[in-house]
Structure formats: structure tokens, C-alpha cells
């Protein structure tokens, strides 16, 4: 039994001796670790935040009809450029029988009053010619005749307006729809034969066309409450539109909402920016866009990669090479960062060599 235990001990001892010998051999023949270094460099650093939103026209109006009826003619299509006052559509009025009946009654009453005033004027005109009545009394009947004549004309026009939507006397036609601004037709939601409702105090009415000035566009978006305090009017924005690849459009911030809105548990503040377009640019309304808002900017700033920073008690420092592969801690003062590079305000010079963190370590 003693011989067996002694044999096992010798085997284990020899095994451990062999493993230790191999370990120290490998360690002695392993190449030493050499840390990479990088020097500070000059670059442009732009600190920005992102807002999401869409591109919309600054001025967009919905053209509606003044009368109810059926669309009889459409003279335009979506996408056309129109001028203020240009004819867009013609409406065939479906008369309201109650209104027609009232207008006919008013016309009949006006005719009777006019005929009576005419007879009275003719009678007193003869008396005045014979100098039986004074001129002042004659003028009273003449004035009454003129009033009854005007009332008859108004009743005739009112009946025509109720029936046809137009007045020959005044050259007006309420059943014709005109554009109210210069711009592009974004949408014509009705078709010939569509029944429409007039615009009045009780309803908005049916939209005949949507017209917008496509040369004056704005970006409407929302930004988180944590960033809104950093914004101010006239800041520069860089717009990226998903539907237009390879282009970045400039914009100027012109409005920041004084009150936020709750969206899924977070507070967002609406913002608005003027889109700066070239003459050849054309952007369709409704495009989604992201706006990079420039919060701060440094040109030719001395910088290092932000990943090279280390912290001790929340104070930043880096390791600077003092001699080959010998490093010392050095506290630094930092400025703005774009998430990749960070500005160095004090503590480093361009000639210094800064140790790259272990994630960037290389063996040579």
C-alpha cells in the first residue's frame, strides 16, 4: 500500500513539474505587450441634437364652396399650379324648396308693391303737372316708387340666387369656386357628380381643393424636454429627408413652443424651422424628415477620441507616454463632444502621445 501511494505521489509531482516548466517557458518566450498611442489632432466638432418631424407648406388653404349642390365641372387637377382668382370648379345648385317658395313669395309681394307705387306716381305726376300739389309732396311719391322698384329688383336677384346661385344684375355667381391664393394644388378630393355642403356657421363645408405655396416650406417637429433648454431661435438645422437620398437641406429655427405635450409618458416640445431652398429644389409636402440641430460648434479644435478618456472621481484624465511604453496619468479639461471626438481645453498638446485604451491594445 505504501508503495502504491508513493508511486502516485511521484506521478503527480512529475506532472506538476512538467506543467510549471511549460508555463514558465511560454511566458519567457511570449512577446511583450506594446500599447498603441495617438496624438491630439485638430478637427471640427459639432455638437447637435436630433428632432423628428415632417416638411409642410407654411401657407395651405382649403377652398370650399359657398353653396350646396353637385359638382358639375372641375377645371383643374392635383399637381397643377394655379393663380389667385383662377376658376377651379362649377357647382350645380339643388334648390331648397322652402327657400325657393319664400323667395317667390317675396318677389310676388314686391311686384304688387311696385305696381301700386307706379299707379300712385302716375296719378300724382299729373296732379303735379297741373300744379294741384306741391313739389315736396310729389317727391315723396317719386321716392316711394324708387324704393319699391329697388325692392322688386332685389327680390328677383334673390330668387335667381336661390335657384341658380348667380345674379345677372350684379354679375356674381356663388356657384363658381375660385382659388384664394397662388400656389400648387395638393389635392382635389371631389369628383364630378359629388354632392357637397356649403360652408357656413354650422359646418365647415366640403373641401373642393387644397392649395399651398410650395416655395415656402417649414419643418415641423418635436424635441425632448431634456434638449429644449439648449435651443434658441435662429439656430441652424440640417435636414435629412428619407425620400431624398444624398441631400442635406439647411433650415433656420424660428419657433419653439412655450408648452410641451405628453407623448407616451415623455414631454415633447413642438418646434418650427424655415427650410432654405434653392431655385431648382422641389420638396413634396408631407415628407418625413430628421433635423440635426447645431447646439455648438468648434472649428480647428484640439481633440482626441472620446473613447480614450478615463475618469477618476468624475474627473477626466488620460495616460500620456513619458518614455517608451511608460505612461503617467494627466488630468485634462474637456469641451464639447460630438459623440466621437471631444475637445481638449487644457492638459494636452499636439506633440503628446496618449495611450489607447485596452480595447484598442495591440501585441507586436
C-alpha positions as a Markdown table, in Angstrom:
| # | Residue | x | y | z |
|---|---|---|---|---|
| 1 | Unk | 0.0 | 0.0 | 0.0 |
| 2 | Unk | 2.8 | 2.4 | 0.8 |
| 3 | Unk | 4.5 | 1.7 | -2.5 |
| 4 | Unk | 1.2 | 2.5 | -4.3 |
| 5 | Unk | 0.8 | 5.8 | -2.6 |
| 6 | Unk | 4.4 | 6.7 | -3.1 |
| 7 | Unk | 4.1 | 5.9 | -6.8 |
| 8 | Unk | 1.0 | 8.1 | -7.1 |
| 9 | Unk | 2.8 | 10.9 | -5.4 |
| 10 | Unk | 5.8 | 10.7 | -7.7 |
| 11 | Unk | 3.5 | 10.7 | -10.8 |
| 12 | Unk | 1.6 | 13.8 | -9.6 |
| 13 | Unk | 4.8 | 15.6 | -8.7 |
| 14 | Unk | 6.3 | 14.9 | -12.1 |
| 15 | Unk | 3.1 | 16.1 | -13.8 |
| 16 | Unk | 3.0 | 19.4 | -11.9 |
| 17 | Unk | 6.7 | 19.9 | -12.5 |
| 18 | Unk | 6.2 | 19.4 | -16.2 |
| 19 | Unk | 3.2 | 21.8 | -16.4 |
| 20 | Unk | 5.1 | 24.5 | -14.4 |
| 21 | Unk | 8.1 | 24.1 | -16.6 |
| 22 | Unk | 5.9 | 24.5 | -19.8 |
| 23 | Unk | 4.1 | 27.6 | -18.3 |
| 24 | Unk | 7.3 | 29.4 | -17.5 |
| 25 | Unk | 8.8 | 28.5 | -20.8 |
| 26 | Unk | 5.8 | 30.0 | -22.7 |
| 27 | Unk | 5.8 | 33.1 | -20.5 |
| 28 | Unk | 9.5 | 33.6 | -21.1 |
| 29 | Unk | 9.1 | 33.3 | -24.9 |
| 30 | Unk | 5.9 | 35.5 | -25.2 |
| 31 | Unk | 6.3 | 38.8 | -27.0 |
| 32 | Unk | 5.8 | 41.8 | -24.6 |
| 33 | Unk | 2.6 | 43.8 | -24.9 |
| 34 | Unk | 3.1 | 47.2 | -26.6 |
| 35 | Unk | 0.4 | 49.8 | -26.1 |
| 36 | Unk | -0.7 | 51.9 | -29.1 |
| 37 | Unk | -0.6 | 55.7 | -28.7 |
| 38 | Unk | -2.3 | 58.5 | -30.6 |
| 39 | Unk | -1.6 | 62.2 | -30.5 |
| 40 | Unk | -4.2 | 65.0 | -30.2 |
| 41 | Unk | -5.4 | 66.4 | -33.5 |
| 42 | Unk | -7.2 | 69.5 | -34.9 |
| 43 | Unk | -10.7 | 68.9 | -36.2 |
| 44 | Unk | -14.2 | 70.5 | -36.5 |
| 45 | Unk | -16.5 | 69.4 | -33.7 |
| 46 | Unk | -20.2 | 70.0 | -34.0 |
| 47 | Unk | -22.5 | 69.2 | -31.0 |
| 48 | Unk | -26.0 | 68.6 | -32.1 |
| 49 | Unk | -29.3 | 67.0 | -31.2 |
| 50 | Unk | -32.0 | 65.4 | -33.4 |
| 51 | Unk | -35.7 | 66.3 | -33.8 |
| 52 | Unk | -38.1 | 64.2 | -35.9 |
| 53 | Unk | -40.9 | 65.7 | -37.9 |
| 54 | Unk | -42.1 | 66.4 | -41.5 |
| 55 | Unk | -42.0 | 69.0 | -44.2 |
| 56 | Unk | -45.2 | 71.1 | -44.7 |
| 57 | Unk | -46.1 | 74.2 | -46.5 |
| 58 | Unk | -46.2 | 77.4 | -44.5 |
| 59 | Unk | -49.4 | 78.5 | -46.2 |
| 60 | Unk | -52.0 | 75.9 | -47.1 |
| 61 | Unk | -55.7 | 76.7 | -47.6 |
| 62 | Unk | -58.8 | 74.5 | -48.2 |
| 63 | Unk | -61.0 | 76.0 | -50.8 |
| 64 | Unk | -64.7 | 75.4 | -50.1 |
| 65 | Unk | -68.0 | 76.3 | -51.9 |
| 66 | Unk | -70.4 | 79.0 | -50.8 |
| 67 | Unk | -73.4 | 76.9 | -51.9 |
| 68 | Unk | -74.6 | 73.3 | -51.5 |
| 69 | Unk | -75.1 | 71.2 | -54.6 |
| 70 | Unk | -73.4 | 68.8 | -57.0 |
| 71 | Unk | -70.0 | 69.3 | -58.7 |
| 72 | Unk | -70.9 | 70.0 | -62.3 |
| 73 | Unk | -67.4 | 70.8 | -63.7 |
| 74 | Unk | -63.8 | 70.5 | -62.5 |
| 75 | Unk | -61.3 | 72.6 | -64.3 |
| 76 | Unk | -58.1 | 71.6 | -62.5 |
| 77 | Unk | -56.2 | 68.5 | -61.3 |
| 78 | Unk | -53.9 | 67.9 | -58.3 |
| 79 | Unk | -50.3 | 69.0 | -59.0 |
| 80 | Unk | -51.2 | 72.0 | -61.2 |
| 81 | Unk | -50.0 | 75.5 | -60.3 |
| 82 | Unk | -52.9 | 78.0 | -60.0 |
| 83 | Unk | -53.2 | 81.7 | -59.5 |
| 84 | Unk | -55.3 | 83.6 | -57.1 |
| 85 | Unk | -58.8 | 84.1 | -58.6 |
| 86 | Unk | -58.4 | 81.1 | -61.0 |
| 87 | Unk | -61.6 | 79.2 | -61.6 |
| 88 | Unk | -61.4 | 75.7 | -60.1 |
| 89 | Unk | -65.0 | 74.2 | -60.2 |
| 90 | Unk | -68.6 | 74.9 | -61.0 |
| 91 | Unk | -71.4 | 73.7 | -58.7 |
| 92 | Unk | -74.9 | 72.8 | -59.9 |
| 93 | Unk | -77.3 | 74.0 | -57.2 |
| 94 | Unk | -80.0 | 71.7 | -56.0 |
| 95 | Unk | -82.6 | 74.3 | -54.8 |
| 96 | Unk | -84.1 | 74.1 | -51.4 |
| 97 | Unk | -87.9 | 74.2 | -52.0 |
| 98 | Unk | -88.6 | 76.1 | -48.8 |
| 99 | Unk | -86.1 | 78.8 | -49.7 |
| 100 | Unk | -87.4 | 78.9 | -53.3 |
| 101 | Unk | -91.0 | 79.3 | -52.0 |
| 102 | Unk | -90.1 | 82.1 | -49.7 |
| 103 | Unk | -88.2 | 83.9 | -52.5 |
| 104 | Unk | -91.1 | 83.5 | -54.9 |
| 105 | Unk | -93.5 | 84.9 | -52.2 |
| 106 | Unk | -91.2 | 87.9 | -51.6 |
| 107 | Unk | -91.0 | 88.5 | -55.3 |
| 108 | Unk | -94.8 | 88.4 | -55.7 |
| 109 | Unk | -95.1 | 90.9 | -52.8 |
| 110 | Unk | -92.5 | 93.2 | -54.3 |
| 111 | Unk | -94.3 | 93.2 | -57.7 |
| 112 | Unk | -97.6 | 94.2 | -56.1 |
| 113 | Unk | -96.0 | 97.0 | -54.1 |
| 114 | Unk | -94.2 | 98.2 | -57.2 |
| 115 | Unk | -97.4 | 98.2 | -59.3 |
| 116 | Unk | -99.2 | 100.1 | -56.6 |
| 117 | Unk | -96.4 | 102.6 | -56.3 |
| 118 | Unk | -96.3 | 103.1 | -60.1 |
| 119 | Unk | -100.0 | 103.9 | -60.2 |
| 120 | Unk | -99.7 | 106.4 | -57.4 |
| 121 | Unk | -96.7 | 108.1 | -59.1 |
| 122 | Unk | -98.5 | 108.4 | -62.4 |
| 123 | Unk | -101.6 | 109.9 | -60.7 |
| 124 | Unk | -99.6 | 112.4 | -58.6 |
| 125 | Unk | -97.4 | 113.2 | -61.6 |
| 126 | Unk | -100.5 | 114.5 | -63.4 |
| 127 | Unk | -101.6 | 116.5 | -60.4 |
| 128 | Unk | -98.1 | 118.0 | -60.0 |
| 129 | Unk | -98.1 | 118.9 | -63.8 |
| 130 | Unk | -101.4 | 120.7 | -63.2 |
| 131 | Unk | -99.9 | 122.4 | -60.1 |
| 132 | Unk | -102.5 | 120.9 | -57.9 |
| 133 | Unk | -100.0 | 119.5 | -55.4 |
| 134 | Unk | -96.7 | 121.0 | -54.2 |
| 135 | Unk | -93.3 | 119.6 | -55.4 |
| 136 | Unk | -92.5 | 118.3 | -51.9 |
| 137 | Unk | -95.5 | 116.0 | -51.9 |
| 138 | Unk | -94.7 | 114.8 | -55.4 |
| 139 | Unk | -91.1 | 114.0 | -54.4 |
| 140 | Unk | -92.4 | 111.8 | -51.6 |
| 141 | Unk | -94.3 | 109.5 | -54.1 |
| 142 | Unk | -91.4 | 109.6 | -56.5 |
| 143 | Unk | -89.1 | 108.4 | -53.8 |
| 144 | Unk | -91.5 | 105.7 | -52.7 |
| 145 | Unk | -91.7 | 104.4 | -56.3 |
| 146 | Unk | -87.9 | 104.2 | -56.5 |
| 147 | Unk | -87.8 | 102.2 | -53.2 |
| 148 | Unk | -90.4 | 99.8 | -54.5 |
| 149 | Unk | -88.6 | 99.4 | -57.8 |
| 150 | Unk | -85.3 | 98.6 | -55.9 |
| 151 | Unk | -87.1 | 96.1 | -53.7 |
| 152 | Unk | -88.5 | 94.4 | -56.8 |
| 153 | Unk | -85.1 | 94.1 | -58.3 |
| 154 | Unk | -83.6 | 92.7 | -55.1 |
| 155 | Unk | -86.4 | 90.1 | -54.9 |
| 156 | Unk | -85.7 | 89.0 | -58.5 |
| 157 | Unk | -82.0 | 88.7 | -57.8 |
| 158 | Unk | -82.7 | 86.7 | -54.6 |
| 159 | Unk | -84.9 | 84.2 | -56.4 |
| 160 | Unk | -82.3 | 83.8 | -59.1 |
| 161 | Unk | -79.6 | 83.2 | -56.4 |
| 162 | Unk | -81.7 | 80.6 | -54.6 |
| 163 | Unk | -82.4 | 78.8 | -57.9 |
| 164 | Unk | -79.2 | 79.1 | -59.8 |
| 165 | Unk | -76.6 | 80.5 | -57.4 |
| 166 | Unk | -75.9 | 83.5 | -59.6 |
| 167 | Unk | -77.2 | 87.1 | -60.1 |
| 168 | Unk | -77.2 | 88.5 | -63.6 |
| 169 | Unk | -77.7 | 92.0 | -62.3 |
| 170 | Unk | -74.6 | 92.1 | -60.2 |
| 171 | Unk | -72.5 | 89.8 | -62.4 |
| 172 | Unk | -72.0 | 87.5 | -59.4 |
| 173 | Unk | -72.0 | 83.7 | -59.3 |
| 174 | Unk | -71.8 | 81.9 | -56.0 |
| 175 | Unk | -71.8 | 78.5 | -57.7 |
| 176 | Unk | -68.3 | 79.1 | -59.1 |
| 177 | Unk | -65.3 | 78.2 | -56.9 |
| 178 | Unk | -62.1 | 80.2 | -57.3 |
| 179 | Unk | -58.6 | 79.8 | -55.8 |
| 180 | Unk | -58.0 | 82.2 | -52.9 |
| 181 | Unk | -54.1 | 82.1 | -53.2 |
| 182 | Unk | -51.3 | 81.5 | -55.6 |
| 183 | Unk | -49.8 | 78.0 | -55.3 |
| 184 | Unk | -49.9 | 74.3 | -56.2 |
| 185 | Unk | -53.0 | 72.1 | -55.9 |
| 186 | Unk | -52.0 | 69.5 | -53.4 |
| 187 | Unk | -55.4 | 67.7 | -53.6 |
| 188 | Unk | -58.7 | 67.8 | -55.3 |
| 189 | Unk | -60.8 | 65.4 | -53.1 |
| 190 | Unk | -64.0 | 65.7 | -55.1 |
| 191 | Unk | -65.1 | 64.4 | -58.5 |
| 192 | Unk | -67.7 | 65.5 | -61.0 |
| 193 | Unk | -71.1 | 64.4 | -59.6 |
| 194 | Unk | -70.0 | 64.6 | -56.0 |
| 195 | Unk | -72.6 | 66.1 | -53.6 |
| 196 | Unk | -71.1 | 68.9 | -51.5 |
| 197 | Unk | -72.2 | 71.0 | -48.5 |
| 198 | Unk | -71.8 | 74.8 | -48.3 |
| 199 | Unk | -69.5 | 76.5 | -45.7 |
| 200 | Unk | -71.5 | 78.3 | -43.0 |
| 201 | Unk | -71.5 | 79.0 | -39.3 |
| 202 | Unk | -72.7 | 75.5 | -38.5 |
| 203 | Unk | -70.4 | 73.3 | -40.6 |
| 204 | Unk | -67.0 | 73.5 | -42.3 |
| 205 | Unk | -68.3 | 72.5 | -45.7 |
| 206 | Unk | -66.9 | 70.2 | -48.3 |
| 207 | Unk | -63.3 | 70.9 | -49.4 |
| 208 | Unk | -63.1 | 71.4 | -53.2 |
| 209 | Unk | -59.3 | 71.7 | -53.3 |
| 210 | Unk | -56.2 | 72.2 | -51.1 |
| 211 | Unk | -53.8 | 74.9 | -52.4 |
| 212 | Unk | -50.4 | 75.6 | -50.9 |
| 213 | Unk | -47.4 | 77.8 | -51.6 |
| 214 | Unk | -44.7 | 75.1 | -52.2 |
| 215 | Unk | -41.9 | 77.7 | -52.4 |
| 216 | Unk | -42.3 | 78.5 | -48.7 |
| 217 | Unk | -41.9 | 75.3 | -46.7 |
| 218 | Unk | -41.3 | 74.7 | -43.0 |
| 219 | Unk | -40.1 | 71.8 | -40.9 |
| 220 | Unk | -42.5 | 70.9 | -38.1 |
| 221 | Unk | -41.1 | 68.6 | -35.4 |
| 222 | Unk | -40.9 | 67.8 | -31.7 |
| 223 | Unk | -37.9 | 67.7 | -29.4 |
| 224 | Unk | -37.5 | 66.1 | -26.0 |
| 225 | Unk | -37.8 | 68.3 | -22.9 |
| 226 | Unk | -34.2 | 67.4 | -21.9 |
| 227 | Unk | -32.9 | 69.2 | -25.0 |
| 228 | Unk | -35.3 | 72.1 | -25.4 |
| 229 | Unk | -33.5 | 74.3 | -22.9 |
| 230 | Unk | -30.4 | 74.3 | -25.2 |
| 231 | Unk | -32.3 | 75.7 | -28.2 |
| 232 | Unk | -32.8 | 79.3 | -29.2 |
| 233 | Unk | -34.3 | 81.0 | -32.2 |
| 234 | Unk | -32.2 | 81.4 | -35.4 |
| 235 | Unk | -30.2 | 78.2 | -34.7 |
| 236 | Unk | -29.0 | 76.3 | -37.8 |
| 237 | Unk | -30.7 | 73.0 | -38.7 |
| 238 | Unk | -29.5 | 70.3 | -41.1 |
| 239 | Unk | -32.5 | 68.4 | -42.6 |
| 240 | Unk | -32.2 | 64.9 | -43.8 |
| 241 | Unk | -35.3 | 63.7 | -45.8 |
| 242 | Unk | -35.7 | 60.0 | -46.1 |
| 243 | Unk | -37.2 | 60.2 | -49.6 |
| 244 | Unk | -34.3 | 62.3 | -51.0 |
| 245 | Unk | -31.0 | 60.4 | -50.6 |
| 246 | Unk | -27.7 | 62.2 | -50.7 |
| 247 | Unk | -29.0 | 65.6 | -49.9 |
| 248 | Unk | -28.9 | 67.7 | -46.7 |
| 249 | Unk | -31.1 | 70.8 | -46.6 |
| 250 | Unk | -30.4 | 73.9 | -44.5 |
| 251 | Unk | -33.0 | 75.4 | -42.2 |
| 252 | Unk | -33.3 | 78.1 | -39.6 |
| 253 | Unk | -35.1 | 77.6 | -36.3 |
| 254 | Unk | -37.9 | 80.2 | -35.9 |
| 255 | Unk | -40.3 | 78.9 | -33.2 |
| 256 | Unk | -40.1 | 76.9 | -30.0 |
| 257 | Unk | -43.4 | 76.1 | -28.3 |
| 258 | Unk | -43.7 | 77.5 | -24.8 |
| 259 | Unk | -45.7 | 74.5 | -23.7 |
| 260 | Unk | -44.9 | 70.8 | -24.2 |
| 261 | Unk | -47.2 | 67.9 | -25.0 |
| 262 | Unk | -47.3 | 64.5 | -23.4 |
| 263 | Unk | -46.4 | 61.7 | -25.8 |
| 264 | Unk | -46.3 | 58.2 | -24.4 |
| 265 | Unk | -45.1 | 59.3 | -21.0 |
| 266 | Unk | -42.5 | 61.8 | -22.2 |
| 267 | Unk | -42.8 | 65.6 | -22.7 |
| 268 | Unk | -42.2 | 66.9 | -26.2 |
| 269 | Unk | -42.0 | 70.5 | -27.4 |
| 270 | Unk | -43.1 | 71.4 | -30.9 |
| 271 | Unk | -40.6 | 73.4 | -33.0 |
| 272 | Unk | -40.8 | 75.0 | -36.4 |
| 273 | Unk | -38.0 | 75.9 | -38.8 |
| 274 | Unk | -37.8 | 77.7 | -42.2 |
| 275 | Unk | -36.5 | 75.4 | -44.9 |
| 276 | Unk | -33.9 | 77.2 | -47.1 |
| 277 | Unk | -34.4 | 76.1 | -50.7 |
| 278 | Unk | -32.5 | 76.7 | -54.0 |
| 279 | Unk | -34.4 | 77.8 | -57.1 |
| 280 | Unk | -34.2 | 74.2 | -58.5 |
| 281 | Unk | -35.2 | 72.4 | -55.3 |
| 282 | Unk | -38.7 | 70.8 | -55.1 |
| 283 | Unk | -39.8 | 69.0 | -52.0 |
| 284 | Unk | -43.2 | 67.4 | -51.8 |
| 285 | Unk | -45.4 | 68.2 | -48.8 |
| 286 | Unk | -45.6 | 65.6 | -46.1 |
| 287 | Unk | -42.1 | 64.2 | -46.4 |
| 288 | Unk | -40.8 | 62.8 | -43.1 |
| 289 | Unk | -37.5 | 64.4 | -42.0 |
| 290 | Unk | -34.9 | 64.4 | -39.3 |
| 291 | Unk | -33.4 | 67.7 | -38.2 |
| 292 | Unk | -29.9 | 67.9 | -36.7 |
| 293 | Unk | -29.9 | 71.0 | -34.6 |
| 294 | Unk | -26.5 | 72.5 | -34.1 |
| 295 | Unk | -26.1 | 73.3 | -30.4 |
| 296 | Unk | -22.4 | 74.3 | -30.5 |
| 297 | Unk | -19.6 | 74.3 | -33.0 |
| 298 | Unk | -15.8 | 74.5 | -32.9 |
| 299 | Unk | -13.5 | 74.9 | -35.8 |
| 300 | Unk | -9.9 | 73.7 | -35.6 |
| 301 | Unk | -10.4 | 72.4 | -32.1 |
| 302 | Unk | -7.7 | 70.3 | -30.4 |
| 303 | Unk | -9.3 | 67.0 | -29.8 |
| 304 | Unk | -8.9 | 63.3 | -29.0 |
| 305 | Unk | -11.2 | 60.4 | -29.4 |
| 306 | Unk | -13.7 | 60.3 | -26.6 |
| 307 | Unk | -13.1 | 56.6 | -26.1 |
| 308 | Unk | -9.6 | 57.4 | -24.8 |
| 309 | Unk | -10.9 | 59.2 | -21.8 |
| 310 | Unk | -10.7 | 57.7 | -18.3 |
| 311 | Unk | -12.4 | 59.0 | -15.1 |
| 312 | Unk | -11.3 | 59.2 | -11.5 |
| 313 | Unk | -13.9 | 60.6 | -9.1 |
| 314 | Unk | -15.7 | 62.0 | -12.1 |
| 315 | Unk | -12.6 | 63.9 | -13.2 |
| 316 | Unk | -11.3 | 63.1 | -16.7 |
| 317 | Unk | -7.8 | 62.1 | -17.3 |
| 318 | Unk | -5.6 | 60.3 | -19.9 |
| 319 | Unk | -2.4 | 58.3 | -19.8 |
| 320 | Unk | 0.5 | 60.2 | -21.5 |
| 321 | Unk | 3.6 | 58.4 | -22.6 |
| 322 | Unk | 6.7 | 59.9 | -20.9 |
| 323 | Unk | 9.2 | 57.4 | -22.3 |
| 324 | Unk | 8.8 | 54.3 | -24.5 |
| 325 | Unk | 5.9 | 52.3 | -23.0 |
| 326 | Unk | 6.0 | 54.3 | -19.8 |
| 327 | Unk | 2.8 | 56.3 | -19.0 |
| 328 | Unk | 1.6 | 58.7 | -16.4 |
| 329 | Unk | -1.8 | 60.0 | -15.5 |
| 330 | Unk | -2.6 | 63.5 | -16.6 |
| 331 | Unk | -5.8 | 65.4 | -15.7 |
| 332 | Unk | -7.4 | 67.3 | -18.6 |
| 333 | Unk | -10.1 | 69.9 | -19.2 |
| 334 | Unk | -12.6 | 69.0 | -21.9 |
| 335 | Unk | -15.0 | 71.0 | -24.0 |
| 336 | Unk | -17.8 | 70.0 | -26.4 |
| 337 | Unk | -18.2 | 66.5 | -27.9 |
| 338 | Unk | -19.9 | 65.1 | -31.0 |
| 339 | Unk | -20.0 | 61.6 | -29.5 |
| 340 | Unk | -16.8 | 60.5 | -31.3 |
| 341 | Unk | -14.3 | 63.3 | -30.7 |
| 342 | Unk | -14.0 | 65.5 | -27.7 |
| 343 | Unk | -12.4 | 69.0 | -27.4 |
| 344 | Unk | -9.4 | 69.4 | -25.2 |
| 345 | Unk | -9.2 | 72.8 | -23.5 |
| 346 | Unk | -6.2 | 72.2 | -21.2 |
| 347 | Unk | -3.8 | 69.5 | -20.2 |
| 348 | Unk | -2.6 | 68.2 | -23.6 |
| 349 | Unk | -0.6 | 69.4 | -26.6 |
| 350 | Unk | -0.4 | 68.2 | -30.1 |
| 351 | Unk | 3.1 | 66.6 | -29.5 |
| 352 | Unk | 1.8 | 64.4 | -26.6 |
| 353 | Unk | 1.2 | 60.7 | -27.1 |
| 354 | Unk | -1.9 | 59.4 | -25.4 |
| 355 | Unk | -2.3 | 55.7 | -24.5 |
| 356 | Unk | -5.1 | 53.9 | -26.4 |
| 357 | Unk | -7.4 | 52.0 | -24.0 |
| 358 | Unk | -7.2 | 48.3 | -23.7 |
| 359 | Unk | -10.0 | 47.8 | -26.2 |
| 360 | Unk | -7.5 | 49.2 | -28.8 |
| 361 | Unk | -4.4 | 47.4 | -27.4 |
| 362 | Unk | -2.2 | 45.5 | -29.9 |
| 363 | Unk | 0.5 | 43.0 | -29.4 |
| 364 | Unk | 3.6 | 43.2 | -31.6 |
